[in-house]
Amino acid sequence: MKRFKHYDARTVDEAISLLKEFDGKAKVIAGGTDIIGMFKDEVFAERPEALINIKTIPDMDYIREEDNMLKIGPLALLEDIAHNTLITDKYTALAEAARYTASPHIREMGTIGGNICQHCRCWYYRSPNNRFNCIRKGGKDCYAEEGENRYHSIFGNVKDCLAVNPSDTAPALIVLEAKVKTSKRVIEMADFYQTEDPMKFSVLDADEIVVEIQIPGPSEKAKSKFEKFAIRKSIDFPIVNCASLVECEGNTVKKAKVCLNAVFANPYAAKKAEEYVEGKSLDEATVDTAVNLALQDAKALSRNEYKIEISKSLIKKTLLACK
Ligand SMILES: Cc1cc2nc3c(=O)[nH]c(=O)nc-3n(C[C@H](O)[C@H](O)[C@H](O)COP(=O)(O)OP(=O)(O)OC[C@H]3O[C@@H](n4cnc5c(N)ncnc54)[C@H](O)[C@@H]3O)c2cc1C
């Protein structure tokens, strides 16, 4: 690994002023489970000059409910989120998503902030020693288009890049209508990712960090569920994951939220499925039609058609579990 500077920030302001000082050439480190590997493998097109450690900022790992809103510090560990009874009871999809992320060791180090800010998973992008000058590194080609694309997007590209967002917690946060508070602003989780700049993995500026995740208390009638398909159950990124939230009045669906991930550059809200089930009873026939509508716009690459069936099955499982 090449040399870089390392700073322990003591406050959010200090972290921000260091990020400003390095003018885009410093990166934030929280648990380090993702970014250390990227440094070791020399994945960045332009090697960062410094790491700004935010783990040294006190009181950023809280999980608490205030005024019927769940507030989670960006340094809250995935393992703590997975087992927090408030979250397992009321914000179930988030607890399940955290529980199925990576392995126990990584969940004991990995934070929720790092989980939503992690870079895309694509073996061309992540290939050691920056071997492929792909679109995410300022190049012109997506090597997955004609290459090995079994884990890539089924909903098209972003500026020609076919890599997917691998976060397990992001779709759960989206269906729970979370907001992300940053050092500059408050952003709807549904708007946290973007499609304009393939060199960026969220809307965050280079001198901006996540400082809190806020989730409004769901209605007592709402249920949420997360499911994940991965090759290895004990530790693996999602091939596809899905979170759903349904609120019923009697047998009728009043509100439905469905979000897939690992199928596109950003988490993919299945709007057509949501709209179809609203106002209907959540029976199997309704859900079958909804899943077909949700995947209507999917367009498989040469090696990933299987992801369409998996997506359908996960939407069905999560919706029916919310009955
Ligand atoms: C073997 C392995 C398996 C994994 N499996 C999964 C999986 O199944 N599902 C999954 O979702 N992830 C998985 N991960 C990815 C990752 O480790 C976890 O998502 C973890 O939550 C990242 O958190 P961290 O605190 O370690 O992030 P770090 O590695 O510290 O940072 C990750 C990224 O987020 C940025 N960042 C961190 N905190 C902030 C903040 N507060 N504000 C702004 N930017 C920030 C960093 O700059 C960096 O770009 C896996 C990783 C490994 C190594």
The ligand as an ORCA input file, in Angstrom:
! r2SCAN-3c Opt
* xyz 0 1
  C     -16.054     -9.310      2.716
  C     -17.036     -8.173      2.691
  C     -18.382     -8.440      2.599
  C     -19.305     -7.394      2.576
  N     -20.615     -7.702      2.452
  C     -21.532     -6.708      2.388
  C     -22.920     -7.020      2.270
  O     -23.339     -8.176      2.243
  N     -23.787     -5.990      2.169
  C     -23.384     -4.684      2.202
  O     -24.239     -3.786      2.136
  N     -22.087     -4.369      2.337
  C     -21.152     -5.321      2.446
  N     -19.818     -5.012      2.598
  C     -19.400     -3.602      2.456
  C     -19.067     -2.775      3.725
  O     -18.029     -3.305      4.421
  C     -20.217     -2.529      4.624
  O     -21.260     -2.038      3.863
  C     -19.963     -1.546      5.800
  O     -21.203     -1.128      6.327
  C     -19.187     -0.291      5.440
  O     -19.113      0.502      6.616
  P     -17.716      1.053      7.155
  O     -18.032      1.896      8.345
  O     -16.728     -0.014      7.354
  O     -17.324      1.974      5.921
  P     -15.880      2.494      5.450
  O     -15.126      1.402      4.814
  O     -15.226      3.242      6.551
  O     -16.370      3.540      4.349
  C     -17.093      3.104      3.207
  C     -17.366      4.317      2.319
  O     -18.255      5.212      2.961
  C     -17.666      6.510      3.151
  N     -18.160      6.970      4.456
  C     -18.156      6.275      5.617
  N     -18.830      6.956      6.582
  C     -19.243      8.113      6.001
  C     -19.989      9.250      6.479
  N     -20.462      9.321      7.727
  N     -20.227     10.259      5.619
  C     -19.775     10.203      4.332
  N     -19.074      9.158      3.831
  C     -18.819      8.130      4.654
  C     -16.168      6.266      3.039
  O     -15.474      7.417      2.598
  C     -16.126      5.138      2.025
  O     -16.227      5.637      0.714
  C     -18.868     -6.034      2.668
  C     -17.496     -5.773      2.781
  C     -16.590     -6.820      2.796
  C     -15.131     -6.491      2.949
*
